[in-house]
Structures are given as structure tokens and as C-alpha cells.
Amino acid sequence: MITAEMIQESAKWIEDKIEAQPSVGLILGSGLGDLADEIENPVCLSYKDIPHFPSSTVTGHKGQLVIGLLEGHTVMAMQGRFHYYEGYSMQEVTFPVRVMKELGCDSLIVTNACGGMNKNYQPGDLMIIEDHINFTGANPLIGENLDDYGPRFPDMSQTYTPELREHALEAAKAVGQTVQRGVYAAISGPTYMSGAELIMLRKLGGDVVGMSTVPEAMVASHMSMNILGISCITDMAIGEAIEGITHEEVMEVAAKAKPRFKMLVRQVLKTGRNELWNR
């Protein structure tokens, strides 16, 4: 079980290694971690060295924190995340978000590679997350509540901060990008879904499907963080015409979308007023 003491110990260990307090957390999904390489004056900390941190086991995830300046903000970027399907508990998966908040991050930008179920989307599209469906069968807030961080029964009706969503759409327009907006359906993985399952999720209201993001967003919301979610659609998960997909193909499309993704995130940070990021 994750305790407040564990969160504080990790935060103190990281705090001793950095000079500036981070204000924005970044979780960089499959194939999108290169943005962390653009952080100025970086301090890189391997997950395996940080007290109580799990270790990322997924190909394409470097497995380190990168803390430094990006577009005028001190950011704390996860270059690779943890997943429920790796065998970690939901509390372990979301532990870094707790540490981000403890270190001073009031905002979180969470990204992912995902499959597009909405037939109007296409591979390479970016989507601003408006809402989510938690279809993982688990919840990171089960267990003893961490009262110092949030309430026992948090409301998830506005998980993704409306002002940040609108700002992201304006930022996309400013750099000449067309982005989608929709609902992210989270599953446990590690299997890609069957055709019937995809049809079901689409009928339930999902626009894209993936194996991450929602647990981190739920914990961030529990702690009253501002949250922006951005999905990179790497394949079309249309149940009626399922062709199959591999992780390598996901990474390939994510790599092609990287320049647009990095441009959008940098523009979001560059043009965001301070009140957008601070609670």
C-alpha cells in the first residue's frame, strides 16, 4: 500500500537533486518521450534510483525523470510510464503523480499512444481528451484514502480542466494544426481488443482506446491538479474491419507524429497564462 510517508520520501530524495521547484508534470507515452530531450538544463533521474519508484518494462520507455526548463516552465517529465498490465498495482502506477504534486506541480499534461475507434479519425491524429471511460476493472483510489492529498469521494465529472482544453485547441490553431477532441476509453491490457469489444466500447461512447492515462488522471484529479490529456492515434481500432496491430506498428506511427506532438505541447506551455497552470 502506498503511504504519505513513501510519497514524501521520494519527493525529498528528488528535491535534494534539483534546484528549482517544478510546476508542471509531463507524462510522455509510447514513442513520445523525445520531448524530454528538449528540456533545458536537465536533471535526469533513473526510476530505479528513486526510493519507492517502480521500473518501466515497456519497449520505447526510457524509464527516467527529466526535470528542467521547457518554454519558461520548470517541468518534471516522465520519460516512460508504468502500466497496470506490467503487474503493478494501480497505486504503484500512479505513485509518480503523487510525488509530482508533493514537489509542487499543480498541473499535469498526460499523453498516450492509442487506437482510434471514431471512424472520423485517422492514424497520426492528435486528440484533446474531453472525458474518459475507466474500463480497466480497477481504481487507483481504492484502499485507505490519503486525506492530506484529497477527499474520500472525489468528483470526476470535470477531470480534464476545461480551460486547459480550450487553451490547447487555441494553441493547435496557432501552429496550424487540426486536432480532434473526444473520449478516451481505458482498458487494462496487455492484449489489444477483439472486434466485438471495440464495437462495444465505441457504442458506450469511446472515441479512442488505450492502456494508460485514466489512472494517472484520476489520481491527479483527486489532488485537485489541473489536467490536460493529449492522445496520439496510432492505428484505427474499428471492430467491423479489424486488421490487427503490433506494438512496433504503434511506435512507428507515434514516431511520425512526434514533430506535431512536440510542437503542440511546446505551444501550450509557451502561451499558457500562469493562472492556467496554478491552483
Secondary structure, 3 states (H helix, E strand, C coil): CCCHHHHHHHHHHHHCCCCCCCCEEEEECCCCHHHHHHCEEEEEEEHHHCCCCCCCCCCCCCCEEEEEEECCEEEEEEECCCCHHHCCCHHHHCHHHHHHHHHCCCEEEEEEEEEECCCCCCCCCEEEEEEEEECCCCCCCCCCCCCCCCCCCCCCCCCCCHHHHHHHHHHHHHCCCCCEEEEEEECCCCCCCCHHHHHHHHHCCCCEEECCCHHHHHHHHHCCCEEEEEEEEEEECCHHHCCCCCHHHHHHHHHHHHHHHHHHHHHHHHHCCHHHHCC
